[in-house]
Amino acid sequence: MSESEEITLLLGTGCQRPFVEALVSFADKYRSSMTSDLVQKNRKLGTRALIRIARRLAKYPDQADLHTIFSRSVLAEFLPA
């Protein structure tokens, strides 16, 4: 999916444009840093995950600490069940 398509989709959640641009920018950098082996094993920060984050930001704009949100999204697999 292209960046403009992702931005349009995320804006549809009600999330503010600065947050959407930050989400897409970080996701692009994160995705490009992963090797092809890692992408196939565990696809993190896909469009579905970005939609979940954008919905949360739209619902709770006062809790918009992107560093914490990204940390939880990316490192969630290491938490105990």
C-alpha positions in Angstrom: 0.0 0.0 0.0 1.3 3.4 -0.9 2.0 6.1 1.7 -0.8 8.3 0.5 -3.3 5.4 0.7 -2.2 4.7 4.3 -2.5 8.4 5.2 -6.0 8.5 3.7 -7.0 5.3 5.6 -5.6 6.6 8.9 -7.3 10.0 8.6 -10.6 8.1 8.2 -10.2 6.9 11.8 -10.6 10.4 13.1 -6.9 10.8 14.1 -5.4 14.2 13.6 -3.1 14.8 10.6 0.1 15.5 12.6 -0.2 12.1 14.4 -1.0 10.3 11.2 2.0 11.8 9.5 4.2 10.8 12.4 2.7 7.2 12.4 3.3 6.7 8.7 6.8 8.3 8.8 7.9 6.0 11.7 6.3 2.9 10.2 8.2 3.5 6.9 11.5 3.9 8.7 10.8 0.9 10.8 9.8 -1.3 7.8 12.8 -0.3 5.8 15.2 -1.2 8.6 13.9 -4.8 8.8 15.6 -7.5 6.7 13.5 -9.7 4.5 13.8 -12.6 6.9 12.4 -10.6 9.8 9.5 -9.2 7.8 8.3 -12.7 6.9 8.6 -14.0 10.5 6.9 -11.2 12.3 5.3 -8.3 10.4 5.1 -5.4 12.9 3.6 -2.0 12.3 1.5 -3.2 9.3 -1.5 -1.2 8.2 -3.8 -3.0 10.6 -1.5 -2.1 13.6 -1.4 1.5 12.4 -5.2 1.6 12.2 -5.4 0.4 15.8 -3.0 3.0 17.0 -4.8 5.8 15.0 -8.1 4.8 16.5 -6.7 4.9 20.0 -5.2 8.3 19.3 -8.5 9.5 18.0 -10.4 8.2 21.0 -7.8 9.4 23.6 -6.0 12.5 22.2 -4.8 13.5 25.7 -2.8 10.3 25.9 -0.8 10.9 22.7 2.7 9.7 23.8 3.8 8.2 20.5 7.0 6.9 22.0 5.2 4.7 24.5 2.6 3.6 22.0 5.2 2.5 19.5 7.2 0.8 22.2 4.2 -1.2 23.2 3.3 -2.1 19.6 6.7 -3.2 18.6 7.7 -5.0 21.8 4.3 -6.5 22.6 5.5 -10.0 21.5 8.0 -10.1 24.3 5.4 -9.6 27.0 4.2 -12.7 29.0 0.9 -14.2 27.9 
